[in-house]
């Protein structure tokens, strides 16, 4: 079956000179789906499409064990590291880790969730519909 998946065109981010552009912004709510998607392609012996690889999602997939905030009054904790860039040792890169406060399970308010499941023709391949069905069973059990 041909691959019918579509991804928006992704352009590489250029290197920025901090002296010229000292302010940088980033989202603290980034998805993690790209890692699983890329792993699926590789597990199937297929090279993932370039635009399916979203580096920020792959990085955010992993738990880095960042220090957690101690209470809800401290909504997040920040960890920072400065190191030489592996590709240019005379330059430095900064790693900034952000960990939000997580409510203990007993303190979370009950949720009322609604799910919409796509059962169209595009979901009829074994690696899609079956996975969606298994996921729904895990959620309701």
Backbone as CSV, one residue per row, in Angstrom:
resi,resn,N_x,N_y,N_z,CA_x,CA_y,CA_z,C_x,C_y,C_z
1,UNK,0.852,-1.175,0.000,0.000,0.000,0.000,0.899,1.240,0.000
2,UNK,0.632,2.192,-0.882,1.464,3.399,-0.929,1.262,4.271,0.302
3,UNK,2.305,5.003,0.634,2.238,5.916,1.774,1.444,7.153,1.368
4,UNK,0.329,7.393,2.052,-0.525,8.548,1.735,-0.438,9.629,2.809
5,UNK,0.478,9.471,3.744,0.602,10.455,4.816,1.136,11.767,4.264
6,UNK,0.643,12.869,4.823,1.059,14.201,4.386,1.598,14.985,5.579
7,UNK,2.641,15.745,5.345,3.249,16.561,6.394,3.482,17.960,5.840
8,UNK,3.297,18.978,6.681,3.583,20.338,6.199,5.081,20.487,5.938
9,UNK,5.415,21.313,4.967,6.832,21.548,4.669,7.526,22.138,5.889
10,UNK,8.624,21.525,6.264,9.392,22.013,7.414,10.692,22.615,6.903
11,UNK,10.949,23.833,7.290,12.194,24.493,6.910,13.152,24.460,8.096
12,UNK,14.437,24.219,7.856,15.383,24.189,8.979,15.515,25.566,9.620
13,UNK,15.692,25.562,10.921,15.912,26.815,11.641,17.365,27.241,11.458
14,UNK,17.589,28.492,11.122,18.976,28.944,10.956,19.642,29.178,12.309
15,UNK,20.966,29.185,12.304,21.723,29.551,13.500,21.576,31.058,13.673
16,UNK,21.334,31.476,14.894,21.153,32.905,15.188,22.327,33.397,16.035
17,UNK,22.781,34.586,15.765,23.836,35.213,16.571,23.170,35.946,17.728
18,UNK,23.485,35.540,18.945,22.875,36.122,20.137,23.170,37.616,20.224
19,UNK,24.341,38.041,19.796,24.682,39.468,19.841,23.727,40.292,18.976
20,UNK,23.216,39.685,17.907,22.305,40.385,17.003,20.839,40.162,17.365
21,UNK,20.529,38.996,17.917,19.152,38.648,18.279,19.143,38.049,19.688
22,UNK,19.202,38.894,20.727,19.346,38.390,22.094,18.090,37.740,22.684
23,UNK,16.932,37.903,22.056,15.697,37.337,22.597,15.276,36.137,21.758
24,UNK,14.984,35.050,22.435,14.518,33.839,21.768,13.283,33.341,22.501
25,UNK,12.307,32.874,21.766,11.097,32.338,22.397,10.924,30.881,21.995
26,UNK,10.207,30.149,22.815,9.932,28.749,22.526,8.639,28.367,23.216
27,UNK,8.006,27.349,22.698,6.756,26.878,23.273,7.050,25.896,24.403
28,UNK,6.306,25.987,25.492,6.479,25.009,26.575,5.445,23.894,26.461
29,UNK,4.615,23.953,25.437,3.592,22.931,25.219,3.823,22.310,23.847
30,UNK,4.819,21.437,23.766,5.181,20.820,22.501,4.760,19.361,22.520
31,UNK,4.230,18.917,21.413,3.790,17.538,21.249,5.004,16.599,21.290
32,UNK,4.764,15.308,21.432,5.838,14.315,21.425,5.622,13.261,20.338
33,UNK,4.651,13.470,19.464,4.241,12.442,18.503,5.308,12.118,17.463
34,UNK,6.154,13.056,17.114,7.113,12.828,16.036,8.043,11.653,16.338
35,UNK,8.457,11.495,17.589,9.359,10.389,17.927,8.699,9.046,17.621
36,UNK,7.460,8.869,18.072,6.754,7.606,17.829,6.522,7.389,16.341
37,UNK,6.225,8.451,15.630,5.987,8.350,14.195,7.266,7.959,13.459
38,UNK,8.372,8.597,13.786,9.654,8.270,13.165,10.053,6.838,13.520
39,UNK,9.857,6.444,14.764,10.168,5.070,15.187,9.344,4.061,14.391
40,UNK,8.071,4.382,14.137,7.203,3.491,13.350,7.771,3.302,11.944
41,UNK,8.174,4.393,11.308,8.770,4.274,9.972,10.006,3.391,10.023
42,UNK,10.899,3.650,10.979,12.144,2.894,11.070,11.891,1.428,11.398
43,UNK,10.933,1.150,12.298,10.584,-0.238,12.625,10.075,-0.989,11.400
44,UNK,9.448,-0.261,10.480,8.932,-0.871,9.248,9.974,-0.882,8.132
45,UNK,11.210,-0.497,8.459,12.280,-0.505,7.474,12.161,0.591,6.433
46,UNK,11.476,1.668,6.783,11.239,2.774,5.854,11.885,4.044,6.385
47,UNK,12.460,4.804,5.492,13.022,6.101,5.884,11.871,7.089,6.062
48,UNK,11.807,7.776,7.209,10.706,8.735,7.415,10.847,9.934,6.485
49,UNK,9.711,10.491,6.038,9.791,11.725,5.248,10.456,12.821,6.078
50,UNK,11.253,13.642,5.439,11.978,14.706,6.139,11.025,15.569,6.957
51,UNK,9.873,15.908,6.393,8.945,16.806,7.080,8.199,16.128,8.231
52,UNK,8.344,14.799,8.379,7.737,14.099,9.516,8.623,14.199,10.751
53,UNK,9.859,14.615,10.561,10.818,14.703,11.661,10.756,16.108,12.248
54,UNK,10.155,16.199,13.415,10.060,17.481,14.122,10.910,17.349,15.387
55,UNK,12.089,17.932,15.307,13.104,17.725,16.334,12.619,18.065,17.736
56,UNK,11.881,19.177,17.889,11.434,19.564,19.234,10.509,18.509,19.832
57,UNK,9.716,17.822,18.992,8.841,16.762,19.495,9.654,15.529,19.869
58,UNK,10.698,15.244,19.115,11.533,14.090,19.436,12.283,14.327,20.743
59,UNK,12.778,15.534,20.943,13.486,15.865,22.184,12.534,15.784,23.372
60,UNK,11.325,16.292,23.215,10.368,16.320,24.330,9.756,14.960,24.640
61,UNK,10.002,13.955,23.821,9.470,12.615,24.061,10.064,12.000,25.333
62,UNK,11.302,12.326,25.628,12.029,11.668,26.717,11.886,12.403,28.046
63,UNK,11.951,11.630,29.124,11.933,12.189,30.476,13.386,12.411,30.891
64,UNK,13.741,13.643,31.143,15.116,13.977,31.490,15.353,14.030,32.990
65,UNK,14.356,13.731,33.778,14.527,13.727,35.221,14.823,15.100,35.795
66,UNK,14.263,16.134,35.182,14.468,17.487,35.702,13.905,17.599,37.111
67,UNK,14.510,18.460,37.906,14.004,18.721,39.256,12.566,19.226,39.156
68,UNK,11.723,18.706,40.031,10.305,19.083,40.006,10.035,20.191,41.016
69,UNK,9.086,21.071,40.695,8.682,22.073,41.684,8.125,21.373,42.921
70,UNK,8.323,21.971,44.078,7.896,21.340,45.332,6.418,21.533,45.636
71,UNK,5.817,22.575,45.088,4.406,22.833,45.400,3.751,23.574,44.243
72,UNK,2.423,23.657,44.291,1.678,24.358,43.244,1.981,25.850,43.247
73,UNK,2.456,26.380,44.366,2.793,27.806,44.416,4.060,28.113,43.604
74,UNK,4.811,27.071,43.282,5.997,27.191,42.423,5.656,26.416,41.146
75,UNK,5.041,27.050,40.136,4.466,26.312,39.012,5.460,25.568,38.131
76,UNK,6.718,25.997,38.100,7.697,25.262,37.311,9.099,25.474,37.866
77,UNK,9.987,24.537,37.517,11.394,24.616,37.907,12.231,24.641,36.632
78,UNK,13.336,25.349,36.681,14.200,25.492,35.513,15.562,24.885,35.813
79,UNK,16.090,24.133,34.849,17.444,23.579,34.922,18.213,24.122,33.723
80,UNK,19.451,24.531,33.924,20.256,25.035,32.806,21.636,24.395,32.806
81,UNK,22.181,24.229,31.618,23.527,23.697,31.433,24.158,24.427,30.253
82,UNK,25.419,24.762,30.376,26.175,25.360,29.272,27.307,24.393,28.943
83,UNK,27.496,24.115,27.651,28.545,23.183,27.231,29.108,23.623,25.885
84,UNK,30.287,23.104,25.581,30.875,23.361,24.267,30.039,22.647,23.213
85,UNK,29.835,23.286,22.085,29.083,22.671,20.987,29.925,21.544,20.395
86,UNK,29.374,20.331,20.263,30.160,19.209,19.730,30.695,19.471,18.319
87,UNK,29.981,20.237,17.521,30.381,20.498,16.141,31.308,21.711,16.012
88,UNK,31.397,22.508,17.086,32.265,23.692,17.084,32.684,23.966,18.524
89,UNK,33.722,23.271,19.029,34.104,23.366,20.443,34.407,24.780,20.931
90,UNK,34.732,25.688,20.020,34.989,27.072,20.429,33.692,27.836,20.706
91,UNK,32.554,27.208,20.417,31.248,27.836,20.659,30.534,27.110,21.789
92,UNK,29.559,27.792,22.372,28.809,27.193,23.479,27.337,27.055,23.115
93,UNK,26.734,26.030,23.679,25.293,25.859,23.552,24.698,25.826,24.956
94,UNK,23.471,26.250,25.057,22.775,26.290,26.344,21.598,25.330,26.287
95,UNK,21.486,24.496,27.288,20.356,23.584,27.434,19.502,24.134,28.570
96,UNK,18.248,24.425,28.264,17.316,24.920,29.273,16.211,23.888,29.428
97,UNK,16.081,23.344,30.626,15.030,22.373,30.922,13.963,23.006,31.794
98,UNK,12.727,22.749,31.473,11.600,23.318,32.208,10.690,22.174,32.634
99,UNK,10.405,22.087,33.929,9.524,21.036,34.448,8.381,21.686,35.204
100,UNK,7.165,21.407,34.772,5.992,21.960,35.441,5.581,21.139,36.651
101,UNK,4.845,21.776,37.529,4.317,21.099,38.714,3.243,20.107,38.278
102,UNK,3.263,18.926,38.863,2.256,17.912,38.562,1.429,17.656,39.809
103,UNK,0.132,17.815,39.669,-0.760,17.531,40.794,-0.715,16.049,41.131
104,UNK,-0.692,15.696,42.405,-0.829,14.286,42.770,-2.176,13.766,42.258
105,UNK,-2.220,12.493,41.866,-3.430,11.923,41.263,-4.670,12.158,42.119
106,UNK,-4.554,12.070,43.424,-5.706,12.252,44.305,-6.235,13.672,44.344
107,UNK,-5.433,14.633,43.897,-5.850,16.035,43.916,-6.403,16.516,42.575
108,UNK,-6.329,15.683,41.564,-6.832,16.079,40.248,-8.350,16.034,40.223
109,UNK,-8.923,17.005,39.546,-10.375,17.023,39.397,-10.783,15.936,38.406
110,UNK,-11.965,15.345,38.568,-12.415,14.326,37.611,-12.530,14.919,36.203
111,UNK,-12.302,14.077,35.211,-12.371,14.508,33.819,-13.560,13.868,33.122
112,UNK,-14.128,14.578,32.201,-15.154,14.040,31.322,-14.579,14.135,29.917
113,UNK,-14.116,13.004,29.378,-13.427,12.998,28.095,-14.344,12.523,26.980
114,UNK,-14.202,13.124,25.825,-14.924,12.709,24.626,-13.886,12.403,23.559
115,UNK,-14.015,11.259,22.909,-13.073,10.864,21.870,-13.798,10.724,20.545
116,UNK,-13.145,11.168,19.494,-13.656,10.971,18.150,-12.659,10.053,17.449
117,UNK,-13.143,8.945,16.913,-12.265,7.973,16.280,-12.515,7.983,14.778
118,UNK,-11.461,8.154,14.016,-11.530,8.168,12.555,-11.544,6.729,12.055
119,UNK,-12.609,6.323,11.408,-12.698,4.971,10.846,-12.819,5.040,9.323
120,UNK,-12.338,6.122,8.735,-12.400,6.283,7.285,-11.417,5.329,6.615
121,UNK,-11.444,5.304,5.318,-10.583,4.412,4.547,-9.113,4.590,4.836
122,UNK,-8.686,5.806,5.139,-7.264,6.034,5.406,-6.800,5.357,6.688
123,UNK,-7.733,4.969,7.549,-7.379,4.306,8.813,-7.431,2.784,8.709
124,UNK,-7.733,2.244,7.541,-7.958,0.811,7.408,-6.693,-0.032,7.285
125,UNK,-5.526,0.571,7.342,-4.318,-0.242,7.317,-4.089,-0.811,8.716
126,UNK,-3.512,-2.009,8.806,-3.364,-2.668,10.113,-2.612,-1.843,11.154
127,UNK,-1.674,-1.012,10.714,-0.888,-0.248,11.681,-1.610,0.988,12.194
128,UNK,-2.806,1.276,11.679,-3.519,2.481,12.122,-4.780,2.145,12.910
129,UNK,-5.752,1.512,12.273,-7.023,1.264,12.955,-6.834,0.344,14.157
130,UNK,-6.052,-0.710,13.997,-5.831,-1.628,15.121,-5.169,-0.902,16.293
131,UNK,-4.231,-0.033,15.997,-3.564,0.730,17.051,-4.552,1.660,17.748
132,UNK,-5.414,2.310,16.980,-6.429,3.192,17.570,-7.377,2.389,18.462
133,UNK,-7.772,1.200,18.003,-8.665,0.358,18.807,-7.982,-0.091,20.097
134,UNK,-6.734,-0.504,20.013,-6.000,-0.912,21.213,-5.866,0.252,22.189
135,UNK,-5.598,1.426,21.659,-5.452,2.611,22.512,-6.743,2.929,23.240
136,UNK,-7.869,2.852,22.538,-9.160,3.129,23.173,-9.439,2.110,24.278
137,UNK,-9.103,0.848,24.045,-9.304,-0.174,25.080,-8.439,0.104,26.304
138,UNK,-7.216,0.580,26.106,-6.354,0.921,27.243,-6.942,2.073,28.053
139,UNK,-7.514,3.038,27.369,-8.062,4.210,28.049,-9.280,3.853,28.888
140,UNK,-10.148,2.987,28.374,-11.396,2.708,29.098,-11.235,1.656,30.184
141,UNK,-10.145,0.895,30.153,-9.937,-0.133,31.196,-9.368,0.451,32.461
